[in-house]
Structures are given as structure tokens and as C-alpha cells.
Amino acid sequence: MHREDYERVFSRIEPDDALKNRIMDRMEDNSMKKSTKRSLKSVMAVAACVAVTGISTAFAAGNVISYFQSDKAIDITSMAELAEYNEEVGAAASYDGYTVTIDNLATDDNFMHVFYTLKKDDAPMTEEDYNLWFLCRINGNLANFGNNNKDEAYLSEDGSFKGVMKLNIANMDVPDTFTLEMYAETRIKSESQFEGDYLYRDNVNLTDADKAKLLYVSTTAKKTSVETKSVVKNVNKKFPMDYHDENGNKQQGEMEISKVVFSPFASQLVVKDNCEGFGGMRLSGSAIFDENGQSLDVLNTDLSGGRAGFETTNMIEILKATPNTKSLKIVPVTGPMSWNEEKTTTQQIGTYPLVFKTSEYGNVVVTDIRFSDGAFEIDYYKDGFVMYDPYLQTMDKDGNIVEPGGKLGCLLNIDVHHDTNSYTARYEYDAYDDEGNKLPLDPSVSKEKLQQAFTHLSVGYYDFKLDYDNAIDINLK
């Protein structure tokens, strides 16, 4: 999309010219083109928000979310939904030379998003200064340890850190009005003023003496104030689940799909089991289809496991499902899963889209690749069933693997774009010296050098079968 297209978007609205230009520059810039599938419709929705409210960012409707006023911000949830469903907070606290402010909250029945600003009281912060891990409690219960939780932050131009915590609360009982506590120790762990894991336990009531030793802030919030629109389908469907114990003996446990939660921020299956965590693992690796046979993307995430007889709960997030989805068919993978080198194809990059077959059931479609100093990004989406994150191999013309800084000096992150059901794989230079200090960019990872080296891409092909005979059908009507 070109600038004249964005001009047409703004032809019937009247934001100030500086704001209009910032929005168009941001959308037009390659670093913000997360997928070539972004449409004029989505840009018009953002522009309409700006026209109605007269705010200073393209990514907030009723309230400004300052986190998104920088190109350093990472997509974490649908931008349009976060723009609509958030509330300004402004609660702040100071301790030990730091001040933290809760800027915005965006909460529904799947996720809570806590947007915050962290400052030093006497000097600008640096990358090395940000070493605080914030914990959050909702009515006293910890909310930091759910599946698909994210914690993102970046150093802003004014010397503060802008951060967001995305907390999975689908299995928590969060009433319309609740108390949020957010806190962190400002000292390193060896100098902690607390014994053991006290701060990390559930059902702990922090005393005034506890709070006096922490960078601590709290606020009362209401889900109703952000007008959440969630649909909860209580399924409570149980299935026997065979597993093997630590001695290799076959045992029978039980898995339960307790509910499916559709909300502005996500669609998730809540899975409970008492068979060594196998139920959640089984679902996370299965294919899930809707009533039209469309494969719904199952997001790759960490999973909680446990001993047999002890209930564990996992939330499995899926893309492409909506509150209008009428049924789900969960089809497990059967037999050994093996990489098939002969069927793994390699293509030269530069012309898009590139279509890579990853199994007999699906493809990965690469829509763009962008380079910068010390990094490159690969945009793609899944067509059909693709298990977990695809096996991407970034290569030179001779078939050698190319990554910024080499295997031990490169960090790979996968960003999920909920607005477009697409993904970005970010390969970034991430090398450190022996004392843990981040190394400056080496000339070998300049944009020009990376472009010269990374010329071909392959995506792994895997052999496996889907077990339709043991599929699980869930009626959501």
C-alpha cells in the first residue's frame, strides 16, 4: 500500500496534520509492515478511531496507550481490540530510586494487559538498568504464570522504560471489580529482603511491612469499564487418556476440556488433566478444525505438567476462531514425526510470496523479508495445519546457515499478529562478553552484509499422520 492509499483513508476525517503524517509514516514504514496481508479496512478502522477521539496515537480509541507510540513496540494482541478495550489508570509509586506508573489496563476473560512506565528518579535509564521483574496479583492471586504470558519492554527516547505484561487469566476467577497489585524487588536476588519464594506463592497477603520493601503499586479496576465482550462456552467434556509413568508402565488418566473462551483478545481452550500433563501437550500438538474444515492455528507456548493424580491446567490459544464458531474437531497426530530432508525445499528470497509445503496437511507462506543492522525479519502465515513454529533455515547460496552473530550470538523471537493471523520471525544479534555485557554490533552483521549472505530460505517438511479415528468433537452451539 502506498501513501496515496492512506491519503484516501484520511480524506473524510480531520486529525491534525502532524498526527496524520505520523500515522501514515508508521504504517508505510517497512518495519511496521508485519504482513502483506494487512488491508485498507484495518487502516481505516485505526483512522476512524483517531478521527472520533482526537488522540495522539493511532493505537488507542478511548484512552491513549503510550506503549504503542514507538516503533520499538512489539505486537502482543490485536491492535484494534487493545485500542478499543482499555482504561487509563495512572497509579504510581516510588522506591529505592525508581518510579513505576501503571498507564493502562486492558482486561477480558482471556488476558489482562498491564501497560506501565518505569523511570529512575535521578538519571535516564539504560538498557543495563532494566533488571526488574514485576509480579502481578489479582485479588491476591498471582497472574504471572499462565500459558502465552508475555513481558515486553523497550527504552524510550526520554530515558524511561515502556513495558507491557500480557497475563493469561482464563483460568482465574476475575470479577468485574478487582484489585491489581504490581511489584518488584529492586535489589539483586542475593540481596533480597525476603526469604525463599514468599513473593512468588499464591494466596499470600502482602503486609504493609512487605510493601515497604518493594517497588509496589496497586489499583482497583473494573472489567466493565473497558466493556469486554466475552463468550464463555462451558464444555466440561472428559476423555480417558493413557500415559506411561516414570517406570514405563501404562496408566490411565483423564483429560477434560472444561471450557472454550472467546474474547476480544483471544480464543482459548482450557484443558485440565491428571495424567502427567499429557492432556495439554496432546492438544497443543493436535490439529484443530472448525465446522467449515478450516485449520485453526494452535499457538506454540510453554506448558504446565504435573504428577498423575494432581490436576494441571493449560490454556491452549488458537487463531482464526471467533465467538460464532459452531464446533471444533481436535485431531491428534499419530505415529512418529520425522523431518523429511528430501521433501524440504529451498527457495531464493527476494520475490514474494514464497510457498513452502511443510507436510501433506499444510504450507507456510512467506510474504516478506526485511533487513536492518544486526537483524532480519521474516513475515509468514500458515495455510492449513502447520504444527508449532515452522523450522526455518536461513541460508547462503551454498546452503550454509546464516544468522546474525552465528548460532550462539543470535536471538530468535516469534511475534504473533492477531489482527492478520500471521507471524514474524525476528533474528537479532545478541552477543555478550564474558562479563555479561552486550557487545556492540560487529561489521559482519551490518544490513548490507546480512543481505549479501542470506539469499535462500528453506522450511522443514515433516512426515506424520493425523488420527481422524480418535478425533474429539466439541459442539459449541
N, C-alpha and C positions, 0 to 999 in steps of 0.2 A: 504494500500500500504506500502511496506517495503523498507528499504534502498537500496536493490539491484535493485528495480524498478527504483528509482531515479538515481542510477549509470548508468543504461542503457540510461536514458534520456540525461545524460551529455556525453555519450561515443563519440559523434561526434562533440562536441564543446569544447572550451578550455578557460573557465573563470579561474581566479586564484583559487588555491585550497581552500584558506580560504573562498572566496566568495561561492564557490560550496558547501562547508560544511555548511556554514550558511544557505544557501537556503534549503538544504536538511533537516537540523535540524529543521528549521522553519516549513517546510511542514510536517515533520514527527511527530512533537510535537502535542499531543492531543489538546492543546489549540488552534491550528490553523486548526484542522480538523473540519471545520464548518459543514460539511455534509459528510456522507459516499458516497454520490453521486458524489463527486469530481472525475474527471477522469484523466488518464495519459495524455490525449490530452491537458487538460488545463495546466498541469505541463510542458509539452513540449513547449507550447506557451510561458510561462514565461521564460523557459530556453533559448529559441531561442532569446528572447529579450535581455537576458544577453549576449549571445554569440555575437550578432551583435554589441552591443553598448559598451560593456566592462564597465558597470556602477557598482556602489557599492550597489545596492539594486535590489531585484528580482521584484519589483513592479513599475519599470519605464522603458520606452523604450527610447524615445528621450531625456528625461530630468529626473533627479533624483527627486523623491518625498520623501523627508526625513521623512515625517509623517509616512510612512509605514515601517520605519526601526526599529520599535519596536513592540514587541508582544502586547503592550497595545493599538495599533491602532485598531479602530473599522471599520468593513466593512461598507461602505456607498453607494457605487455604484460598478459596475463591476470593479474588479481589473485590468483585461486585458484592458478594454476600458480606464480607467484612465491612465494606463501606456502608452497607445498609444496617447491619445489626451490631452496633457498638455504642457504648456510652462513655462520655468523658468522666474522669474520676478526679485527678489532681491531688490525691492524697500523697503526702511526702513525709520523710523522716530523715534525720541525720545521726551519724555515729562514727567516731574514730576517723574523722576527716572525709567521710563520704556522705553524699545525699542521694537518696533514691526517691523517685516520683512515679507513682502509678498513673500513667497518662490516660489509658483507655482500657476498658474491658469489653470483650465480645464473647458472649456465652450462649450456648444452646444445649440440647440434651446429648450431644456427642463431645464437644470440645469447649474448653474455656481458653481464651487468648488474653494474656496479660501483657500489655504494651507498657514499657517503662523507660525512664531515663536515669542514668547513673552518672554522677559528677563527683569530682574531687573538689573539696572546698577551697583549696589554696593554689591549685595549678591545673592546667589542662591534663587530661588523662592521655596515656599512650597505650599502644597495643599490649605492652608488658604489664600494664596496671590492671587489666581486666582479668582477675582470677577469682572472682566471687561466684559461687554457685547458689542461686536463690532457690529456696524451698517455698512451696505454697500449701496452705491448708484451707480447706473449705469446711466451715463449721467444725474445725478441729481435726479433720481427716486429711492426710497427705494426698496430694494430687499429682505428684511428680513422676509416678512410676507406671503409667499406663502405656499400652502399645501406641506406636506412632506419635509419642510425645516429641516435641522439638524445642530447642532452645537456641535462638539465633540472636546475634548482636553485632554491631559494627561501630567503628569510631567515626563520629560525625565531625564536620568541619569546625564546630565550636568547642571541640575538646571534650565532649561528653560521649558516653556510650548510649546508643539507642538499641533497645532489646525487645524481644517478644518471647514469651513462653507459651507454647501450644500444649495444653494439658487434656488428656483423654479422660472424660468424666462419664462415659456412657454407662459404667457400672457403679456409679456413685448416686446416692440419693441427694440431689441438689434441689432444694425447694426454691420457690420463686424469689424469696428474700433470704440472703445468706451472708455470712461473714467471711471475708477473704483475708488471710494473713500471709504476708510475704516477708521473708527474712533471709539473712546470710551472715555467716561469721566473717569478720574482716581480717582475722588472723589465719596464718597457715595452720594446717591440721596439727602439727606438733606443738603448737602454742594454744590449742583450743582450750576454752574455759569450761568446756563440757566434757563429761566422761562418757566413753563408749558411744553408742549410736542413739543417744537420747533424742537428739533433734530429728532423727530420721524414722522414729517409731510412730505408728498410728495411735490415735486416742491419747495423745499427750497434750495436756493443757499447759501452755507456756505461762509461767508465773511472771509477775512484774519484775522479779529479780532476773529471770531468764531474758526477758525482753531488753533489760538494761545492758546486757552483754552482747546484743545483736544489732545489726542494721535492720530494724524491724518497722514495718508499716502495715496497717490494716485498714479495711474499709467495709462498709455494708453495701451490698449490691443487690439489684433486682433483675432477674431474668426478664420479667415482664417489661422492664424499661427499655429493653432492646427488641421487644416484640418478636420473640423467637417463634418460629413456626415449625414445630417438630411433629413427626408422626411415628409413634412407637407401636410396633406390632409384637405383641406378646405371643411367642411361638410355643415355648415350653415343650419342645419335641425332643424325646430321648431316644438314644440308639445304643445298642451294645457295642463295645469297642475292645477288640482283642489287642493285647500288647504283651511284651516279654519283660519279665522282671530282671533284677540285677544278676540273677543266676541263670538267665536264659530260659526260664520256664514260662510257658504260655499262660497268661492270665486273662480274665475277662473284666473289663471295667465298663464305664458308662460315659457317654458324651451327651451333652444337652445343648441344643441351640435354644437359648432362653428367650431371646428377642432380637428383632431387627429394628434399628433406629435410623430413620430418615430425618435429616435436619438440614438447615441452610449450609452447615459447614461440612457435612459428611454423610455417608451411608455406611453403617457398620452392623456386623453380626456379633452378638455377644454369646460367647461359647464357654460353657462350664464343663469340666470333666474331672474324673477321679482316676485317671489311668496314665499316670506319669506325664501329664501334659500333652498326650498324644493327640487328643481331640483338636486342640488349637493348631497343632502342627499339621494335622491332616487337612484341615480346612484351608490353612494358608497356602498349601501346595496344590490345592484342587482347582479344577475349572468350575466357574460359576456362570450359569446362563440364565437369562430372563425368559419370560414366556414367549418371546419372539425368536429365541435361539441366539440372541446377541451375547457374546462373551463379555462378562464384566471384569474389568481389571482388578486383580487382588493385589493390594499394595504390599510390598516387601517390608517387614518390620521385625522387631525383636519379639520374642515370645516368652511367656512365663510358663514354667513347668513345675512339677511337684511330685511327691511320692504318692503311690497308689493309696486310695482311701482318704486323701486330703484333696479337697476341691481346689482347683485352679481356674482362673477366669482369664480369657483373652478376648480382645476386641479385634475383629478382622475387618479392615476398611476396604470397601470396594468402590470403584469409579463406574460411572455410566448408569447406575441405578438411580431411580427417582421415587418420590412418595407414591407415584402412580404405578410403579412396578407391581404386577399382579402375582408373580410366582418366581421362585428360584429353583434351579436344578443344580445341585452340587455333585460334580462328577470327580471322583478321586483318580489319581494317577496310579497305574498298576505296573508291576514289573520293574526291572532295573532301568534307571535313567542314565544314559551314556552319551557322551559327546561323540558325534559322528564327524570326523575330520574331513571325510570325502565329500560330505554334503554341505560343509561350511564354506560359504562363498566369500570372495574378496572383491571389492569394487573400488575404483578410483574415485576420490572425492572431488567436489567442485561443481557438479551439476545435480540438482535435486528435483524430486525426491529419489532416494535410493531405497529399494525394497529388498529386504533380506528375509528369506524363509528360515524360520528357527525350529520348526517341527512340522509334522503333517497337519497341525492344527492352527498354525498362526504365523504371522510375519511381524517384523519390526520395520517401520518406515522412517527413514532419516530425512528430515525436512530442511536441516541447515547445520552448518559447522562454522563457528566463529573463532578467531584467534585474537589474543592480546598478549602483552608481555607476561610471561610466566604462566600462561593458562590457555586452554581452549575448551569450547563448549560444543556439545553435540545434542541437537534437538531431535526428538523422535516421538512416535506414538506406536501403540500396539494394535495390530489388526488381527482379530481372532484371539486364541488363547496363547499367551506367552507367559511361562512360569517365572515368577520373581523378576529381578532386573536382568536384562539380556547380557550375554557375555560379549562385550565389545572389545575388539582388538584394534588398537590404533597403530598403524604400521607405516614403514617407509616402502619405497618401491621394491626393495629386496626382501620384504617380509619380516624385517626386524621390528620388534615392539618399540614404539616411540611414546614416551610420557615426559611431561615437564620435570626435569630433575632426576629421571630414572625411577625405577620401581620403589626405591626406599625414600625418594625425595618428592613423591607426588601424592597428593590427596585427591581422592575421588568422592564427590558428593552427587546424589541424585535428587534433583528438585522435581516435585510433582506440581503440575499446573492444573488445578481443579477446574478452572474456567474452560479449558480446552481439552481436558482428559489427555494430556500429553506430558512429556518429561524432558528434562535437560540433564545430561551427564556433564559435570564440571570437573575437569582435570586441572589441578592447580599446583604450582611449585610450592613445596612445603618442607624445605630442608633446614636443619638446625645444626649448630655446632655442638661440641662435646659438653658444653655447659648449659645447653638447652636454649640458646639464643637463636632466633630465627635468622637465617642467612639472607643477605641481600640477593637480588636477582643476579644470576650468573648470565654472562653474554650468550651462553648456549641455549637459554630459554627465552630469548627475545622473540617478539612476534614474528619477525622475519625468519629467524632460524627455525621456529616451530613450523611455520608454513612450508618451508623448504623440506623439512624432514617428514612431516606427517602428510602423506599423499594418498594412502589407501586405508580402507576400513573393512574389517570382517566382523560378522556377528555369528556366534556359535550356533550350530544346529544340533539338536538333541533328539535321540530316539527314545520314545516311551509310548505307552498306550493309555487312553482314557477308559476307565472301567464303568461303562454305562449300566452294566448289570447291577452294580451296587450304588447307583446314584441315589441321592437324597432329594426328595421333592418337598418344597415348602410352599404352601398356599398362603398368600398374603392378602387375599380379598377380605 
